[in-house]
Amino acid sequence: MLDQIFDYLNFHFSVEAPIVLLILVLLEAVLSADNAIALAAIAQGLEDKELERKALNFGLVVAYVLRISLILTATWIQKYWQFELLGAAYLLWLVFQHFTSEEADDAHHGPRFKSLLQAIPVIAFTDLAFSLDSVTTAIAVSQEKWLVLTGATIGIITLRFMTGLFIRWLDEFKNLEDAGYITVAFVGLRLLMRVINDNLVPPEWAVITAIALVLVWGFSQRNVIEEVPELEPEKSEISS
């Protein structure tokens, strides 16, 4: 039974396997930066730090299950352009919702949730839409499913760590949320171009460079924290 499972996963360990695994992990880390910002911004719709943490934990568990399912069925899914079109439409809808929000400049512009159960599926399906792009890249690096699965497992752990950082940074840097959604638009447009004409898809290095430049802008300006002046204690009148 185990032999059949290993054969299905193409489990063939070789000297090159650790190197390929390292490349897959690095790819996951680089390609997860925009994903992490998007998930952090979505979690902020709960407006409660404890609920945000729980939503990310449970949401990414569901996202991990969906990622594994995507990897195991990648060969089949790649035959149907409709999946990439749905992923592109979903990501671009998130971007549209963010930039057309009528909230004040200093408020959260993304979706708002009344409960934890509303946030979890949005986080999970947002990660799935991003995974349509990253899984394709991972499979291009290695056809051995066990390596891709291991890379995805480490990647989801890295993503949770990065998302926790970005939740703090979103409160600290003024342009970071907008920068995150601009990078989401890059991924959505990349998926859309792949559906229209594969030759229109920009190379991976160009996408990573563009994302890096947008993130540099996102971290360029801190929020101004207004200091409340301390009130001087009232001087008691000295009676003569």
Secondary structure per residue as TSV (DSSP state, phi and psi in degrees):
chain	resnum	aa	ss	phi	psi
A	1	M	-	360.0	-47.2
A	2	L	H	-63.3	-37.7
A	3	D	H	-61.2	-39.4
A	4	Q	H	-65.5	-40.2
A	5	I	H	-64.4	-46.2
A	6	F	H	-63.4	-37.7
A	7	D	H	-65.2	-38.0
A	8	Y	H	-65.8	-38.6
A	9	L	T	-83.2	3.6
A	10	N	T	56.3	47.2
A	11	F	-	-79.8	90.2
A	12	H	-	-129.7	97.8
A	13	F	-	-74.0	138.0
A	14	S	-	-142.0	173.9
A	15	V	T	-63.2	-33.3
A	16	E	T	-76.2	-15.0
A	17	A	H	-55.8	-47.4
A	18	P	H	-60.4	-36.5
A	19	I	H	-67.1	-44.8
A	20	V	H	-62.7	-41.5
A	21	L	H	-61.9	-41.6
A	22	L	H	-61.6	-42.2
A	23	I	H	-62.2	-43.1
A	24	L	H	-63.1	-41.9
A	25	V	H	-65.0	-43.3
A	26	L	H	-63.3	-40.6
A	27	L	H	-61.3	-43.8
A	28	E	H	-60.6	-42.5
A	29	A	H	-65.3	-44.6
A	30	V	H	-67.0	-46.4
A	31	L	H	-76.7	-8.8
A	32	S	H	-91.7	-8.1
A	33	A	H	-60.2	-49.3
A	34	D	H	-68.3	-35.8
A	35	N	H	-61.3	-44.0
A	36	A	H	-62.7	-41.6
A	37	I	H	-64.0	-44.1
A	38	A	H	-61.2	-45.8
A	39	L	H	-66.5	-38.1
A	40	A	H	-64.0	-42.4
A	41	A	H	-65.6	-38.9
A	42	I	H	-65.2	-42.9
A	43	A	H	-62.3	-28.8
A	44	Q	G	-65.3	-13.9
A	45	G	G	-65.5	-12.9
A	46	L	G	-82.8	-21.9
A	47	E	-	57.2	32.4
A	48	D	-	-150.2	120.6
A	49	K	H	-60.7	-38.7
A	50	E	H	-68.3	-41.3
A	51	L	H	-67.6	-35.7
A	52	E	H	-59.6	-44.9
A	53	R	H	-62.7	-44.7
A	54	K	H	-65.4	-40.6
A	55	A	H	-61.9	-41.0
A	56	L	H	-67.6	-42.0
A	57	N	H	-62.4	-52.2
A	58	F	H	-71.0	-38.7
A	59	G	H	-62.8	-39.9
A	60	L	H	-77.4	-23.8
A	61	V	H	-65.5	-46.8
A	62	V	H	-62.7	-41.4
A	63	A	H	-61.3	-37.4
A	64	Y	H	-64.2	-43.2
A	65	V	H	-61.2	-41.9
A	66	L	H	-67.0	-37.6
A	67	R	H	-62.9	-45.1
A	68	I	H	-62.1	-43.0
A	69	S	H	-61.6	-38.6
A	70	L	H	-65.5	-41.8
A	71	I	H	-64.6	-44.0
A	72	L	H	-68.7	-23.3
A	73	T	T	-113.5	14.8
A	74	A	H	-58.4	-42.1
A	75	T	H	-59.9	-38.6
A	76	W	H	-73.9	-44.4
A	77	I	H	-64.3	-36.2
A	78	Q	T	-64.2	-14.5
A	79	K	T	-77.8	-16.8
A	80	Y	-	-115.9	108.7
A	81	W	H	-67.7	-16.4
A	82	Q	H	-62.1	-31.9
A	83	F	H	-65.2	-43.9
A	84	E	H	-67.9	-34.8
A	85	L	H	-64.8	-42.6
A	86	L	H	-63.4	-42.7
A	87	G	H	-62.2	-43.6
A	88	A	H	-63.3	-44.8
A	89	A	H	-62.6	-40.8
A	90	Y	H	-64.5	-47.1
A	91	L	H	-65.3	-42.3
A	92	L	H	-68.6	-30.5
A	93	W	H	-65.2	-40.8
A	94	L	H	-60.1	-43.0
A	95	V	H	-64.0	-45.7
A	96	F	H	-60.3	-43.9
A	97	Q	H	-61.8	-39.1
A	98	H	H	-66.8	-50.6
A	99	F	H	-80.7	-10.4
A	100	T	T	-104.4	6.1
A	101	S	-	-64.6	143.5
A	102	E	-	-96.7	13.3
A	103	E	S	-68.2	161.3
A	104	A	-	-64.0	159.6
A	105	D	T	-57.9	-32.4
A	106	D	T	-95.2	8.7
A	107	A	S	-101.2	166.0
A	108	H	-	-69.1	129.1
A	109	H	-	-99.1	-11.4
A	110	G	S	-83.1	-169.1
A	111	P	-	-64.8	147.7
A	112	R	-	-111.3	145.8
A	113	F	-	-126.0	142.5
A	114	K	S	-90.9	-18.3
A	115	S	S	-148.5	166.5
A	116	L	H	-63.2	-38.0
A	117	L	H	-66.5	-23.3
A	118	Q	H	-76.3	-33.9
A	119	A	H	-79.0	-36.2
A	120	I	H	-57.3	-51.0
A	121	P	H	-64.9	-32.7
A	122	V	H	-65.4	-43.5
A	123	I	H	-62.3	-45.3
A	124	A	H	-64.2	-45.4
A	125	F	H	-75.1	-26.3
A	126	T	H	-66.0	-43.8
A	127	D	H	-63.3	-37.7
A	128	L	H	-62.6	-41.1
A	129	A	H	-62.7	-40.6
A	130	F	H	-65.3	-35.9
A	131	S	H	-66.8	-25.0
A	132	L	H	-57.7	-31.9
A	133	D	H	-85.3	-47.0
A	134	S	H	-71.3	-35.5
A	135	V	H	-66.1	-38.1
A	136	T	H	-59.9	-42.2
A	137	T	H	-64.5	-42.9
A	138	A	H	-63.9	-42.4
A	139	I	H	-67.0	-30.1
A	140	A	H	-67.3	-29.7
A	141	V	H	-76.8	-41.1
A	142	S	-	-145.6	136.2
A	143	Q	-	-89.5	-5.6
A	144	E	-	-82.8	112.7
A	145	K	H	-63.2	-33.8
A	146	W	H	-64.9	-33.9
A	147	L	H	-68.7	-43.7
A	148	V	H	-64.9	-39.9
A	149	L	H	-64.7	-41.6
A	150	T	H	-64.7	-42.6
A	151	G	H	-61.9	-39.7
A	152	A	H	-66.3	-37.3
A	153	T	H	-64.3	-48.1
A	154	I	H	-65.4	-36.7
A	155	G	H	-63.1	-39.7
A	156	I	H	-69.5	-33.2
A	157	I	H	-67.3	-44.1
A	158	T	H	-61.0	-40.4
A	159	L	H	-62.3	-40.9
A	160	R	H	-63.7	-41.5
A	161	F	H	-63.7	-46.0
A	162	M	H	-65.4	-37.8
A	163	T	H	-64.1	-39.5
A	164	G	H	-60.4	-39.9
A	165	L	H	-64.9	-45.0
A	166	F	H	-67.7	-28.7
A	167	I	H	-61.6	-39.8
A	168	R	H	-69.5	-43.6
A	169	W	H	-68.5	-28.9
A	170	L	H	-62.5	-32.5
A	171	D	H	-77.0	-20.3
A	172	E	H	-96.0	-32.8
A	173	F	B	-113.5	129.6
A	174	K	T	-64.8	-41.5
A	175	N	T	-96.7	0.8
A	176	L	H	-67.2	-38.4
A	177	E	H	-64.9	-44.5
A	178	D	H	-61.8	-41.6
A	179	A	H	-61.1	-41.1
A	180	G	H	-60.0	-43.8
A	181	Y	H	-73.1	-26.7
A	182	I	H	-65.8	-40.8
A	183	T	H	-68.2	-32.5
A	184	V	H	-61.6	-40.2
A	185	A	H	-61.8	-37.6
A	186	F	H	-58.5	-46.6
A	187	V	H	-65.9	-43.0
A	188	G	H	-61.3	-43.9
A	189	L	H	-67.7	-34.8
A	190	R	H	-63.1	-43.8
A	191	L	H	-63.6	-40.0
A	192	L	H	-65.5	-41.5
A	193	M	H	-62.8	-36.1
A	194	R	H	-64.7	-33.7
A	195	V	H	-71.8	-43.0
A	196	I	H	-70.5	-52.6
A	197	N	-	-161.7	117.3
A	198	D	G	-58.4	-26.5
A	199	N	G	-71.7	-17.2
A	200	L	G	-81.9	-14.5
A	201	V	S	-68.5	123.9
A	202	P	-	-69.1	153.5
A	203	P	-	-64.6	157.0
A	204	E	H	-57.6	-40.3
A	205	W	H	-64.2	-33.7
A	206	A	H	-68.6	-40.7
A	207	V	H	-65.7	-45.0
A	208	I	H	-63.6	-40.2
A	209	T	H	-63.1	-44.4
A	210	A	H	-62.7	-43.8
A	211	I	H	-62.4	-42.0
A	212	A	H	-61.7	-42.9
A	213	L	H	-65.0	-40.8
A	214	V	H	-65.8	-39.1
A	215	L	H	-67.9	-34.8
A	216	V	H	-59.6	-43.7
A	217	W	H	-63.7	-39.3
A	218	G	H	-61.4	-32.9
A	219	F	T	-94.1	9.1
A	220	S	S	-80.6	-19.0
A	221	Q	-	-138.5	123.3
A	222	R	B	-85.7	153.1
A	223	N	-	-69.1	140.4
A	224	V	-	-84.7	119.6
A	225	I	-	-96.5	116.2
A	226	E	-	-76.4	124.2
A	227	E	-	-85.1	129.4
A	228	V	-	-85.2	120.0
A	229	P	-	-63.9	138.6
A	230	E	-	-74.6	136.4
A	231	L	-	-79.2	132.7
A	232	E	-	-75.7	138.5
A	233	P	-	-61.5	138.5
A	234	E	-	-67.2	135.1
A	235	K	-	-82.0	127.4
A	236	S	-	-74.2	140.1
A	237	E	-	-70.5	133.2
A	238	I	-	-90.9	114.5
A	239	S	-	-74.6	138.0
A	240	S	-	-86.0	360.0
